[in-house]
């Protein structure tokens, strides 16, 4: 294993983090946040190198792009993480047995967390802040599309760590190669937990290949169901925000489900989508409702779109389970809430789902029956985000059920150990 020495250094460095106080960790995070602002021109210059190599039409372009405002937001999130209570040392259970043994279950770091991600340079900073605050070292494996951006970010972090006398190996960026990914996924004994953050193809590869433990952050195939009792103006705002706020993120809307009794309202619901030049792939009923009232150049028949997609890519299963990651979405007509629930159960990815309805019975049924990490009533799925949930930055959004689920932050990247104190007891 060519990276064995690298992994050994990270593992050794991770042990030193336990000697830091929470106050020291917070001070360092604040210093890194200050450095991000101070070094904004250099960070943007590195990002420009990456952007120059990517087509602006690529859905990943928006994820890759850093701006002065985005760097300010990254620094703000890091400062926020520094103000959060430490997840370490929390007593999760405390009891004394009949024989006098005192047991405590206490939160501790995993040790070394590996992160595999694509064209998302913000993840470099988010992962560092959460891992450092929670006492974990981190091994970062970014994509080649963001290599200059990631390298500049890690170099900045290293400079601050060295200033404080911290071993810089507590955050390590691997080469942006497939070989490095393979070594990382096989680094048993060095990496305690691996988290992939990216598209479905990447996540499936990591899950199927890794020998180290993995928390799966699934792709988001996200729905909004506009119920027969949905408020039109509210629905318009929610649908537009969920789809158009930022199309390249996993919580962006992919499919609108509309009750057939509300088809006459569909053109009004889609006004904001038209303004944002959103391509719509509509089933037959929705297509007829929109024809002549939605731009012809942006309106497609779903079955024809699906046929073309399958012709271009044999791996496409259905238009309804497509995570678009671009200014496109599907619209499906349903005859009832039950049909909407069946559609979500069939095509959803367990990420985020929403209902727009003023009917409390329908709301409760939706939240009870939908099997997803985040289920919304009268709110857009764009809120599925660690910072929005008050967790600080996030390390990913888990769609699995074993362990963490939904936005993962400080508490989700700690484990625990039992501390047992006796007074000479022996077991019979």
C-alpha positions as a printed Julia matrix, in Angstrom:
428×3 Matrix{Float64}:
   0.0     0.0     0.0
   1.77    3.12   -1.26
  -0.09    5.43    1.13
   0.53    3.31    4.21
   3.05    5.76    5.65
   0.58    8.6     5.12
  -2.15    6.71    6.93
   0.23    5.85    9.77
   1.06    9.54   10.25
  -2.62   10.47   10.36
  -3.36    7.72   12.86
  -0.51    8.84   15.11
  -1.57   12.49   14.82
  -5.15   11.61   15.76
  -3.98   10.46   19.19
  -2.64   13.94   19.98
  -6.04   15.58   19.53
  -7.26   14.05   22.77
  -4.79   16.26   24.65
  -6.43   19.49   23.46
  -9.09   21.25   25.49
 -12.3    22.37   23.87
 -11.18   25.97   24.38
  -8.0    25.28   22.37
  -9.97   23.63   19.58
 -12.33   26.59   19.42
  -9.47   29.08   19.28
  -7.91   27.23   16.37
 -11.19   27.02   14.47
 -11.64   30.77   14.91
  -8.11   31.31   13.6
  -8.78   29.18   10.51
 -12.0    31.12    9.87
 -10.04   34.37   10.08
  -7.44   32.97    7.67
 -10.16   32.06    5.14
 -11.27   35.69    5.04
  -7.71   37.01    4.94
  -6.69   34.62    2.15
  -9.86   34.97    0.07
  -8.02   36.25   -3.05
  -5.63   33.28   -3.04
  -8.46   30.79   -2.44
 -10.52   32.27   -5.27
  -7.5    32.19   -7.58
  -7.02   28.47   -6.9
 -10.72   27.89   -7.46
 -10.52   29.78  -10.75
  -7.94   27.22  -11.94
 -10.46   24.45  -11.38
 -13.39   26.37  -12.87
 -11.4    27.06  -16.03
 -11.26   23.33  -16.72
 -15.0    22.73  -16.34
 -17.84   23.5   -18.73
 -20.24   26.0   -17.17
 -23.12   23.83  -18.39
 -21.9    20.98  -16.16
 -24.26   20.59  -13.16
 -21.17   20.29  -10.93
 -19.99   23.79  -11.9
 -22.15   25.47   -9.25
 -20.92   23.07   -6.57
 -17.34   23.69   -7.58
 -17.57   27.45   -7.62
 -16.35   29.49   -4.66
 -17.23   33.17   -4.36
 -16.33   35.8    -1.81
 -19.77   35.37   -0.25
 -19.48   31.58   -0.14
 -16.09   31.84    1.57
 -17.6    34.24    4.09
 -20.38   31.71    4.7
 -17.81   28.92    5.12
 -15.9    31.01    7.66
 -19.15   31.87    9.44
 -20.13   28.19    9.66
 -16.7    27.37   11.09
 -17.04   30.07   13.73
 -20.49   28.71   14.55
 -19.06   25.22   15.01
 -16.54   26.65   17.48
 -19.41   27.98   19.63
 -21.25   24.68   19.82
 -21.04   22.48   22.92
 -18.32   19.87   22.7
 -19.71   16.45   21.75
 -16.89   14.78   23.68
 -17.14   13.51   27.22
 -20.94   13.5    27.21
 -22.22   10.93   29.68
 -24.77    8.92   27.72
 -25.53    6.44   30.5
 -24.64    6.4    34.18
 -25.59    3.67   36.6
 -24.31    1.59   39.5
 -24.88   -2.17   39.49
 -26.05   -4.15   42.51
 -22.47   -5.34   43.01
 -21.23   -1.77   43.31
 -19.62   -1.46   39.88
 -20.12    2.06   38.5
 -20.75    2.21   34.73
 -20.64    5.21   32.46
 -21.09    5.32   28.69
 -19.13    8.32   27.42
 -18.9     9.96   23.97
 -15.46    9.74   22.33
 -14.03   10.41   18.83
 -14.02    7.74   16.15
 -10.32    8.5    15.6
  -9.71    8.94   11.86
 -12.55    9.78    9.49
 -12.09    9.41    5.74
 -14.1    11.62    3.44
 -14.54   11.0    -0.29
 -16.21   13.81   -2.2
 -16.48   15.24   -5.68
 -16.38   18.85   -6.92
 -17.28   20.42   -3.57
 -14.4    22.47   -2.1
 -16.63   23.69    0.74
 -16.6    20.13    2.07
 -12.87   20.49    2.8
 -13.59   23.18    5.38
 -16.81   21.66    6.73
 -15.21   18.28    7.36
 -12.13   19.79    8.98
 -14.17   21.96   11.36
 -16.49   19.15   12.45
 -13.73   16.57   12.77
 -11.38   18.9    14.66
 -14.13   20.02   17.05
 -15.05   16.39   17.74
 -11.43   15.26   18.24
 -11.15   13.32   14.97
  -8.37   13.46   12.42
  -9.55   13.46    8.82
  -8.3    12.04    5.54
  -9.75   13.92    2.58
 -10.09   12.47   -0.9
 -11.47   15.11   -3.24
 -12.1    14.85   -6.95
  -9.63   16.01   -9.56
 -12.09   18.72  -10.66
 -11.51   20.55   -7.35
  -7.9    19.62   -6.68
  -6.45   23.15   -6.78
  -9.24   24.45   -4.53
  -8.88   21.6    -2.05
  -5.1    21.85   -1.98
  -5.25   25.59   -1.26
  -7.75   25.01    1.53
  -5.71   22.29    3.24
  -2.52   24.33    2.88
  -4.25   27.23    4.65
  -5.44   24.95    7.45
  -1.96   23.45    7.84
  -0.39   26.9     8.25
  -2.76   27.72   11.1
  -2.27   24.34   12.79
   1.51   24.69   12.69
   1.23   28.15   14.24
  -0.54   26.56   17.21
   1.91   23.66   17.43
  -0.58   21.08   16.13
   0.58   18.18   13.96
  -0.73   19.11   10.48
  -1.27   15.43    9.69
  -4.59   15.67   11.58
  -6.01   16.83    8.23
  -4.53   15.15    5.17
  -5.49   15.52    1.52
  -4.81   12.46   -0.63
  -3.86   12.62   -4.31
  -6.87   13.09   -6.62
  -6.47    9.65   -8.2
  -8.58    6.49   -8.4
  -5.69    4.57   -6.86
  -5.79    6.76   -3.76
  -9.52    6.08   -3.43
  -8.88    2.33   -3.54
  -6.16    2.53   -0.88
  -8.35    4.66    1.35
 -11.24    2.2     1.17
  -8.87   -0.62    2.12
  -7.03    1.21    4.93
  -8.19   -1.19    7.63
  -6.62   -0.32   10.97
  -5.95    3.26    9.93
  -9.3     4.75    8.93
 -12.07    4.14   11.44
 -14.97    5.42    9.35
 -15.43    6.46    5.72
 -18.15    8.81    4.48
 -18.76    9.28    0.73
 -20.42   12.51   -0.35
 -21.38   12.81   -3.97
 -23.5    11.29   -6.7
 -25.16    7.89   -6.74
 -22.34    6.3    -8.76
 -19.69    7.35   -6.22
 -21.75    6.3    -3.22
 -22.54    2.87   -4.69
 -18.87    2.32   -5.52
 -17.76    3.16   -1.98
 -20.44    0.99   -0.39
 -19.64   -1.99   -2.63
 -15.84   -1.67   -2.43
 -14.9    -0.51    1.06
 -13.37   -2.78    3.66
 -13.47    0.01    6.24
 -16.81    0.93    7.9
 -18.98    3.27    5.8
 -21.82    5.65    6.56
 -23.78    6.02    3.35
 -24.89    9.51    2.33
 -27.38    8.61   -0.35
 -28.33   10.54   -3.45
 -31.42   12.71   -3.14
 -34.38   11.87   -5.37
 -36.66   14.46   -3.81
 -40.44   14.92   -4.17
 -43.02   17.52   -3.27
 -46.67   16.45   -3.19
 -49.18   19.25   -3.83
 -52.33   17.94   -2.2
 -55.93   18.64   -3.17
 -56.04   20.95   -0.13
 -52.75   22.71   -0.87
 -52.53   26.51   -0.74
 -51.69   27.82   -4.21
 -49.44   30.75   -3.26
 -47.65   28.73   -0.6
 -47.15   25.87   -3.03
 -45.72   28.18   -5.67
 -43.15   29.59   -3.21
 -42.19   26.17   -1.86
 -41.85   24.49   -5.25
 -39.8    27.33   -6.71
 -37.48   27.49   -3.71
 -37.05   23.71   -3.48
 -36.15   23.44   -7.17
 -34.41   26.7    -8.04
 -32.59   27.9    -4.93
 -29.57   25.79   -5.8
 -30.16   23.01   -8.31
 -26.9    21.1    -7.85
 -27.47   20.07   -4.22
 -28.97   16.81   -3.01
 -32.0    18.45   -1.34
 -33.18   20.11   -4.58
 -36.62   19.1    -5.87
 -36.65   16.43   -8.58
 -40.33   15.59   -8.97
 -43.58   17.42   -8.27
 -46.55   15.19   -7.53
 -49.86   16.99   -8.05
 -53.38   15.87   -7.16
 -55.43   15.61  -10.34
 -58.12   17.91   -8.93
 -55.54   20.74   -8.87
 -54.25   20.43  -12.45
 -55.93   23.73  -13.36
 -53.57   25.4   -10.87
 -50.47   23.8   -12.33
 -49.54   26.69  -14.65
 -49.66   29.1   -11.7
 -47.64   26.72   -9.53
 -44.97   26.61  -12.24
 -44.67   30.35  -12.88
 -41.52   30.63  -10.8
 -40.03   27.61  -12.55
 -40.6    29.22  -15.95
 -38.9    32.42  -14.8
 -35.85   30.33  -13.84
 -35.88   28.5   -17.2
 -36.64   25.1   -15.65
 -37.12   22.2   -18.05
 -40.18   20.15  -17.12
 -40.73   16.49  -18.02
 -44.47   16.01  -17.48
 -46.76   13.01  -17.63
 -49.67   13.14  -20.09
 -52.17   14.93  -17.83
 -49.68   17.47  -16.52
 -48.38   18.07  -20.04
 -51.87   18.94  -21.29
 -52.44   21.24  -18.3
 -49.22   23.13  -19.06
 -49.37   23.13  -22.87
 -49.68   26.68  -24.13
 -49.18   28.11  -20.65
 -45.55   27.08  -20.1
 -42.69   27.84  -22.52
 -42.76   25.24  -25.32
 -38.97   25.07  -25.38
 -38.94   23.99  -21.72
 -41.84   21.5   -21.74
 -41.3    17.81  -22.55
 -43.38   14.64  -22.42
 -41.99   12.42  -19.69
 -42.23    9.16  -21.62
 -40.37   10.64  -24.59
 -37.66   12.06  -22.31
 -37.28    8.69  -20.6
 -36.88    6.9   -23.93
 -34.12    9.3   -24.99
 -32.36    8.98  -21.63
 -32.4     5.19  -21.82
 -31.08    5.32  -25.36
 -28.17    7.48  -24.2
 -27.48    5.57  -20.98
 -28.47    1.94  -20.44
 -28.23    2.43  -16.66
 -31.22    4.79  -16.6
 -34.1     2.92  -14.97
 -36.83    5.55  -15.0
 -37.26    9.27  -15.36
 -39.03    9.22  -12.01
 -35.98    8.11  -10.01
 -33.62   10.6   -11.66
 -31.67   13.0    -9.45
 -31.46   15.87  -11.94
 -28.85   18.12  -10.27
 -29.74   20.71  -12.93
 -32.59   23.02  -13.86
 -34.87   20.11  -14.76
 -37.62   18.21  -12.95
 -40.49   15.81  -13.47
 -44.21   16.34  -12.83
 -46.47   13.37  -12.1
 -50.25   13.48  -11.68
 -51.79   11.36   -8.9
 -55.41   10.59   -8.04
 -54.93   10.48   -4.27
 -52.5    10.89   -1.41
 -52.1     7.12   -1.31
 -50.93    7.15   -4.91
 -48.44    9.9    -4.07
 -47.16    7.83   -1.14
 -46.82    4.76   -3.36
 -44.87    6.77   -5.94
 -42.47    8.09   -3.29
 -42.03    4.6    -1.83
 -41.18    3.28   -5.3
 -38.92    6.04   -6.61
 -37.7     8.0    -3.58
 -34.22    7.65   -2.14
 -35.07    8.16    1.53
 -33.58   11.66    1.58
 -36.17   14.48    1.83
 -39.87   14.62    0.94
 -42.49   17.35    1.3
 -46.26   17.83    1.27
 -48.14   21.07    0.69
 -51.56   20.74    2.31
 -53.84   22.53    4.78
 -55.44   19.22    5.74
 -54.03   18.08    9.09
 -55.09   14.47    8.49
 -53.21   14.42    5.17
 -50.19   16.07    6.79
 -50.01   13.52    9.6
 -50.5    10.59    7.23
 -47.71   11.87    4.97
 -45.22   12.28    7.81
 -46.17    8.88    9.24
 -46.05    6.91    6.01
 -43.09    8.47    4.16
 -39.86    6.59    4.87
 -37.22    9.3     4.55
 -34.63   11.01    6.71
 -36.47   14.35    6.53
 -40.21   14.74    5.95
 -41.64   18.26    5.55
 -45.1    19.78    5.85
 -45.64   23.11    4.1
 -41.92   23.8     3.79
 -39.33   23.22    1.04
 -36.78   20.42    1.15
 -34.05   23.05    0.7
 -33.89   23.21    4.51
 -32.27   19.75    4.72
 -28.89   21.04    5.79
 -26.83   20.75    8.97
 -26.38   24.51    9.33
 -30.1    25.12    8.79
 -30.89   22.51   11.46
 -28.68   24.39   13.92
 -25.94   21.75   13.83
 -23.24   24.06   12.49
 -21.7    22.72    9.3
 -22.54   19.19    8.16
 -20.36   16.31    7.15
 -23.08   14.74    5.03
 -26.72   13.66    4.95
 -27.24   10.01    5.75
 -30.09    8.12    4.11
 -29.4     4.86    5.92
 -31.17    3.72    9.06
 -28.39    2.05   11.02
 -26.68    4.77   13.01
 -26.84    8.38   11.86
 -29.78    9.49    9.7
 -30.31   12.87    8.05
 -27.82   15.76    8.43
 -24.73   14.56   10.29
 -22.71   16.91   12.46
 -20.74   16.74   15.7
 -22.7    14.15   17.66
 -23.01   11.85   14.65
 -19.22   11.57   14.22
 -18.56   10.42   17.75
 -18.85    6.93   19.15
 -18.71    5.87   22.81
 -16.9     3.69   25.25
 -17.84    2.22   28.62
 -15.96    3.35   31.72
 -16.25    0.9    34.6
 -15.02    1.69   38.11
 -14.86   -0.99   40.76
 -13.6    -1.54   44.28
 -12.11   -4.99   44.01
 -15.25   -6.85   42.89
 -14.8   -10.24   41.23
 -17.25  -12.19   39.15
 -18.61  -15.51   40.33
